[in-house]
Amino acid sequence: MSSIPGVPRPDQASYMLRAAAGEAGRAYKQQLLDLLDLREGQTVLDVGCGPGTDLPALAERVGDSGTVIGVDHDPAMLARARERTNDLPRVEIREGDAHALPVEPGTVDRAKIDRVLMHVAEPADALAQLRRAARPGARIGLAEPDWDTLIVDAEDLETSRAFTRYTTAEMVRHATIGRSLARFAAQAGFRIEAVLATTPVFRDFHEADHTLGLGRNMQKAVDEGRIDRDRGHRWFAGLSQGPFYASFTLVSVICSR
């Protein structure tokens, strides 16, 4: 049987770096960093830092007298993060889990969690750990997608809707945490300062296929009998014909300790 010729997913570090470098990734990340109001000499924590995508920008903002701590549980990610920051002496890379942060209580001035809570086992526990690490008055930035809002334009609207339902139900552990982010943060004891929604828009089919996993995830849905094979293949083939559009909602929450 034939399969959908979607773009194979690269190693996770390369995937994250490319997604962050895209227009949509750059825009919301810049907004999140601006709202964190980073200052010289502060200690800033990046939970789930991955391959160190944001660590150089954080280090630049806190200066030579500041400290940036990047935490991740994946050794491969940590290795890439160390490579990216080996000339930044004020950046510390620590192996650890969001549920048990390797950070002393009350030592962090600023912190961010970016598209991590949708994957962790217990988002509420991760936020409790973050509150423990933060100093009184610390400012925290959170950003998570709401995958129920994923839309992919196609003549076959029902298959697009089925693709979104499959993505939400099967592909992401906490697929709708974006909409609940402020509530989770408030329940963890944070004061909510701002809630913003941005809409990353994809006009290039190949970039969307890479970032959103259109071909990969449709093939999984077909293989699991969630979407008819012929219909799924026609849907995917049609996406590259003519103008392309896809988008989803990403929610950012700025809160304080």
N, C-alpha and C positions, 0 to 999 in steps of 0.2 A: 504494500500500500504506500502511496506517496505521502509525503509530509509537507507541511508548510515551510517554505524556505526562509524562515525568520533569521534575524541576525543572532548567532550564538552569543550567549552572555559571556563577556570576558571575565578574568579574575575580578573578585569583588573590589579590590583596591582601584584597579583601572576603571572599573565601572563608576565608582563613586567620584573619582577625580574628573572624569569626562562629564558626568551629570552636573557637577558643581561648576564646571567651566562654561556650560551652555548659558545662553542669554537668560533663561528663566532662573537657573540656579544662581547666577551672579546677582540678579536683582533682589531677590528676597534675602540672600545672605548679607548683602550690603545694608539693607534696611534693618536687619536684626542686629548687626554690629553697631550701627548708628544709635539704635534705641537702647543698647546696653550701656551707653555713655561711659566707655572705658577711659580710664585716666592713668597718667604716669604713676608708676610705683605700686599699682594694684596687683593682687593675686587673682588670676582668672582661671577657671576650670572649664575644660571642654570634655563633657561626658560622652563617650562613644566617638572619640576623635577620628576613628578610622585611619586612613593613610596620612593624616595630618593636613587635610585640605585647608583648614582655617587657622592653623597654629601660627604661621608666619604673620598673618594679618593681625591676630591677637597680640603677638609679641611686639609688633610695630607700634601698636596703640598704647601699650603699658610701658614701653621704653626699657632702657637698660636697668632701671631700678625696680621694674616689675617682674612678676613671675607668671609663666603660663604652664599649666599642668594639663597634659593630655592623657586621658584614661581610655583604654580599650581592652577587651578580653581576648582579642584575636592576635596571636603572635605574628602572623603575616602582616596584619595592619600595623602593628607596632613597629615592625621592621621598616616598613615604608615611611612611617611617621618619623622615625629616627633619621632616615636618609634625608628627608625634606628639611629637617631642623638641626642637622649636626653642626651648622655654623651659627646657631642661635643659642648661646650659653644659658640664657634665662628660661629656656623651654625644657620642661621635665616630662619625660614619657614614662607612664606607669602602667603596668599590667594590672587589670582589675575589672570588676563587674559593677554594673550600675546598681545592683542590689547590695553591694558591699564596697563602697568607694574607698580606695586607699588614700584617704585624705583626713587629716586631723580635724576634729569638730571645731566649728567656728573660725576657720582660717581663710575662707574664700570671700573676696569682695565682689566678684562677678562670676557668672557661670552660664553656660549654654548647653542645651540638649537639642540637637537638630536631627529630626527624622530617625530617632532612636527608640522612643517610647512605643512606637507602633510594633516593634519587634521584641521587646523585653517580655519576660514572663508576667511580671506584676508592675504595671506603670505606677500605681500608688506607692509601692515600696521604693521604687527608684526615686520618686519625688521626695519621699520622707528622708532618704539618704542624702539627697541634695540639700534639703533644709538643714539637716544636721551639720553638713560641711560649711554652710554659709554663715557669715558673721551677721549680727543684727544690722539691718539696713542694706544688706547685700542686694544686688539687682540681678535678676535671673531672666534669661531669654529661652523660650521654648518654641519649637516649630515642628508641626506635624501635618501631613496630608489628611484629607478626608476622601477616601477612595470611592465612596458612594457617588461622589460628584464627578468622577471620570466620565468624560464624553468623547466619543470618537465619531466624527461625521462619516456616514456611509448611506448609500441608498437603502440598504437593508437595516432599518432602524432597530428592528427587534433583535437582530444578531448583535448589534452594538450594545444594546441593553443587556443581553445575555452575557456578553463579554465582561461588562462592568460588574454584573452580579457574581460572576465566577471569580473575578479578581478580588472582590470584597469578601466573598465567602471562603475562598480556598488559598489565596496567594499571600495574604498579609495577616499576621496574628491579630492585631488590633487595627483593623482597616479604617474605622471611623473615629479614631481617637482625636483627630483634629477638632471636630465639633465639641468634644468633651474636655478639651485641654484646660480651659479656664476653670471648669468645675473641679477637675482633678487637682489643679494647683491650689484652689481655694480650700479644698478638703485637706490638703497637705499642710495648711497653715500659712500659705503665702497670701500677700495682699496683691490683688490684681490691679495693675497700673494701666494696661492697654491690651486690647484684643483687636487684631487686624487680620484681614483675609486678603490674600493675593491669588491671582489666577495665572499660573504658568500656562502659556499658550505655545503649542507646537504647530508650526506650519510646514516643517520638513518631515516627510514620511520616514526617512532613514533615521533621523535623529530621534523621532518618536518611537520607532521600532526598537532602537537601542535602549532608550531610557524607560519606556513603559512596557517593554516586553510584549509587544503586540503579537508577533509571530510565535514566540516561545510559549506564551500563555494560552493563545488560541489553540496551539497544537496539544497542550496538556488538557484543555477543556474538551477537545475532540476525542483524545485518547481515553478520557474518563467517561465518555458518553454524555457529557453535559451539553454539547452543541453538535448538531448533525455535521458529519464530516464534509460533505459536498458544500453545504451552506457556509461552514466555517472557512473552507478553502476559497470559495468565491468572495466572501467578505474580505479576507486578507488580500487577495489578488487585486480587488477593486480599490483598495486604499491608496495604492501608488498611482492610480489613474486620475489625472486632473488635480485641482487644488486640494490640499490636505488640511484638516483641522482636527486638533485634539486639545483638551485642557482638563484641569482638575483644580480644586480649591485647596490651598495650603494656608493653615491658620497659624499665626504667630501670637504668642502671649508674652507680655512683659510683666513680671511680678517682682515683689520685694519681700525680704525676710522680715 
